[in-house]
Amino acid sequence: MPEFIEHNLRFIIFMVIIVVALGQKILQVIQSTKETAHHLPQDSSGPAELPRQARPPRQPYTPPPISRTVGPPSGKQEPLPPPPLPGQQQIPEVSSAHNTELESIRQRDLEERLSQIRACPSQTQATAPPPLAPRRRKRTTPSTGGILQHRLRDRREVRRAFVLKELLDQPIALRQ
């Protein structure tokens, strides 16, 4: 036991200081709770509470107003367009007749383009890009230099060799 104290003297001193500091803090907390208990008036019926003058008066709860409208409004209204940005002119509204005319023009234009594409299928095939083949790493076959030289040039083969050596060798703890 004396050897333990000699070797761990700093640690023991540190622990004693911590225990003393914690004891002082606990005593301070106990004293402060006793002082606050003495300053408050106590009723014989229960625990101490604040005098009525010190408490703020309670405000009555008023619930939010109830909305009587359930569902969409009875008259259908179109949403208003957003206001124009500063520096932009306001675009006049387009009538529904004008919209249908524009749609028919777009439809005719699309039909013409489709008929042109169907008439000349060779042009569409020529302009289409060739399909992309997946990228694969080319493996060269070993030349007259031998299989060992080929394997030593490939990084994956070298890594595989190191891993196999570590797995198949003697454990590190048993090496001398």
N, C-alpha and C positions, 0 to 999 in steps of 0.2 A: 504494500500500500504506500509506503513512503516513496518508493521509486516512481509510482504513478503520479504522486503529487509533484515530485521534482521535475518529471518530464513534461507535465501538463500544467505548470504553475500559471502561465499566462491565461490559459483557457479557464482555469478555476477562478482567477481574479476577475476575469471578464464576466463570468456567470454570476458571481457574488454582486458585482456592481449592478447588473441587470435586475436581480432579485430585489435589491434595496430600492432601486428607482421605481419598480413596479409597486412595491409596498407603500412608498410615499404617495404615489398617484392614487392608490386605492383609499388611503387615509384622507386625502384631500377631497375625493368625491364623497366619502361618507360624511365628512364635516360640512361640506356645502349643502348636502341634502338635509342635514339636521338644522342648519341655519335657516333654510327656506321654509322648513316645517314650523319653526318657532315664530317666524314673521307673519304667517298667514293666520287669520282668525278661524277657529274651529268650532263647529257645532257639535253638540253631544250626540246628534243623530247619525253622523257619518263622517266621511273624509273631508279634508279641508277643501274649500272652493273659493274662487275669486268673489269679491264683493260685487253686488249687482251694479254698482256705479261704474266699475272698471270694464264690464262687458259691454260691447256695442249692441245696440238693439237689433233684433232680427227683422229683416225685411220680409213681407209676405210674398209668397211665390205666385207669380202671374204666368200662366201658361201662354205659349205663343198662339196667335189667332188661328182659327181653323179655316182652312180653305174649303169653300163650298163647291167649287168647280171640280168635277171628276170627269176625266176624258177630254177629248178634243173639243174646241169651241164649235158651236153649232154652224156658223158660216165658214165655208172653205175660203181661206185666204192664201194667196200665193206669197211665198217668202219675199221679202224686200231685197233688192240687189244691194250688194255692199257699196258704201259710198266710194266715190272715185278718190284715188290717191292724189296728193298734192302735185300739181304740175301736169296732170293728165286730163285729157278731154273726156267728157262723158259720152259714151257710145249710145246712140239712139236705140230704142227697143225695136226688135224685128218682129213683124207679125207672123202668125202661124202659117199663113198662105205663102209667105216668102220662105219659111223654113221647109215646107213641103216641096217647093220648087227647087231649093238647093239640094235636098235629098234626092230628088229625081235626077238632077244633073250629076251628082256623085255616083249614083247607081249606074247611069249610062256610061260614065267614064270607066268605072270598074269593069263593066261588061266588055267594053272595047279592049281594055288591057288584057283581059282573060282570053278573048278571041285571038289577039295577037300572039299570046304565049302558046295557045293550042295550035296555031297555024305554023309556027316555027319552033318545033321542039329541039332542033339541033343547036340553036343559039342558046337556049337556056342551059343545055347540058355543057356547052363550051364555057359559059360564064360561071358555072357553079364551081366552087373550090373543091379540090380533091379531098376525100375523107382523110382525117388524120389517123395515122397508125399509132398504136401505143409505142412509147419509147422503150426499147429494150437494150440492154447492154450486150454488145457483141462479145462473144467469147471466142477467142482465137484458139485454134487447135495447136497443141504443142508441135513445134518444128523439130528439126534435127537436134536442137540443143538439149532436149530431154524434158521429161515431165517435172523433175525437181526444180529446174530453173524456171519453168513456167509457173509453178506454184509459188515460188519465192517472189515472183514479180507481182502477184495478185495480193492486194492488201487483205482481202477476206480470208484467203488461204493461210496467210501468216498469222492472223488473229486466231483462226481455228486451230492452228498448230500450237500456239501458246496455251490456249485453253485446254487442249488435250494433254499437253505436257503437264500442266498443273493438276489435272484430274488423275492422270495415271501415275504420276510420280509418288514418292514416299511423302507422307504428311510432314508439314513443316516442323511440328513438335518432335518428330523422330529423326530429323536430319541432323548431321553433325558437322 
